[in-house]
């Protein structure tokens, strides 16, 4: 007899429970494999588990979609902040802006290297610094930097901050939904084990292939070991023939 193995995904867990409930509901009164208490407990749990798995799936899909948009916003914001700092440095080299005014932007007056903008925290930090620095410099009578203007940078910076909040919201929702599902997985597995035990015990006197087929109808999942011979209708026929042969010998 092949060995059984519990489902290892939420979809497979749902399928196993759904098969058990459906098959038990369709069974004749004379073939009540699962008792009323087990069937009702499974049905109630299945409704709850299905809802939470669906919520997690919906939240995950929303997060994936939001992540794609968010990645584009991050990339664009990084480009504009970097470009603005580069234009600022070129203006310093041309003598249009005094190098000491780099300090207004939080930059080293004697260093024209663009700061690290790898992380989102870097973008938040330097975006705020250069916006404040440009506003401060122009308020003192300095000519504004163009291509890009600070207003253009600010538009993308504000979009980035808004998208970051949304990104964090989707992430928290998905994490919470996942944790809700995770808390029920052990209960799902315990129910499946209980159902499979009852099913296998009910059909324990059936011939091997018939028993395998009957149990599978209730969602029991079987796997053959390496090199193990598969059960077929012929397996049952051979057993019946052997029994008939032995009975014939006993009567002779």
MODAWO-V152333 format. One record per residue. N is the residue number from 0. RES is the residue in one letter. BURIAL is b if it has 16 or more other ideal C-beta (glycine too) atoms within 10 Angstrom, else e. Layout:
N/RES/BURIAL
N/RES/BURIAL
//
This chain:
0/X/e
1/X/e
2/X/e
3/X/b
4/X/e
5/X/e
6/X/b
7/X/e
8/X/e
9/X/b
10/X/e
11/X/e
12/X/b
13/X/b
14/X/e
15/X/b
16/X/b
17/X/e
18/X/b
19/X/b
20/X/b
21/X/e
22/X/b
23/X/b
24/X/e
25/X/e
26/X/e
27/X/e
28/X/e
29/X/e
30/X/e
31/X/e
32/X/b
33/X/b
34/X/e
35/X/e
36/X/e
37/X/b
38/X/b
39/X/e
40/X/e
41/X/b
42/X/e
43/X/e
44/X/b
45/X/b
46/X/e
47/X/e
48/X/b
49/X/e
50/X/e
51/X/b
52/X/b
53/X/e
54/X/b
55/X/b
56/X/e
57/X/e
58/X/b
59/X/e
60/X/e
61/X/e
62/X/b
63/X/e
64/X/e
65/X/b
66/X/e
67/X/e
68/X/e
69/X/b
70/X/e
71/X/e
72/X/b
73/X/b
74/X/e
75/X/e
76/X/b
77/X/b
78/X/e
79/X/b
80/X/b
81/X/e
82/X/e
83/X/b
84/X/b
85/X/e
86/X/b
87/X/b
88/X/b
89/X/e
90/X/b
91/X/b
92/X/e
93/X/e
94/X/e
95/X/e
96/X/b
97/X/e
98/X/b
99/X/e
100/X/b
101/X/b
102/X/e
103/X/b
104/X/b
105/X/e
106/X/b
107/X/e
108/X/e
109/X/e
110/X/e
111/X/b
112/X/e
113/X/b
114/X/b
115/X/e
116/X/b
117/X/e
118/X/e
119/X/b
120/X/e
121/X/e
122/X/b
123/X/e
124/X/e
125/X/b
126/X/b
127/X/e
128/X/b
129/X/b
130/X/b
131/X/e
132/X/b
133/X/b
134/X/e
135/X/e
136/X/b
137/X/e
138/X/e
139/X/e
140/X/e
141/X/b
142/X/e
143/X/e
144/X/b
145/X/e
146/X/e
147/X/b
148/X/e
149/X/b
150/X/e
151/X/e
152/X/b
153/X/b
154/X/e
155/X/b
156/X/b
157/X/e
158/X/e
159/X/b
160/X/b
161/X/e
162/X/b
163/X/b
164/X/e
165/X/e
166/X/b
167/X/e
168/X/e
169/X/b
170/X/e
171/X/e
172/X/b
173/X/b
174/X/e
175/X/e
176/X/b
177/X/e
178/X/e
179/X/b
180/X/b
181/X/e
182/X/e
183/X/b
184/X/e
185/X/e
186/X/e
187/X/b
188/X/e
189/X/e
190/X/b
191/X/b
192/X/e
193/X/e
194/X/b
195/X/b
196/X/e
197/X/b
198/X/b
199/X/b
200/X/e
201/X/b
202/X/b
203/X/e
204/X/e
205/X/e
206/X/b
207/X/e
208/X/b
209/X/e
210/X/b
211/X/b
212/X/e
213/X/b
214/X/b
215/X/e
216/X/b
217/X/b
218/X/b
219/X/b
220/X/b
221/X/e
222/X/e
223/X/e
224/X/e
225/X/e
226/X/e
227/X/e
228/X/e
229/X/e
230/X/b
231/X/e
232/X/e
233/X/e
234/X/b
235/X/b
236/X/e
237/X/e
238/X/e
239/X/e
240/X/e
241/X/e
242/X/e
243/X/e
244/X/e
245/X/e
246/X/e
247/X/e
248/X/e
249/X/e
250/X/e
251/X/e
//
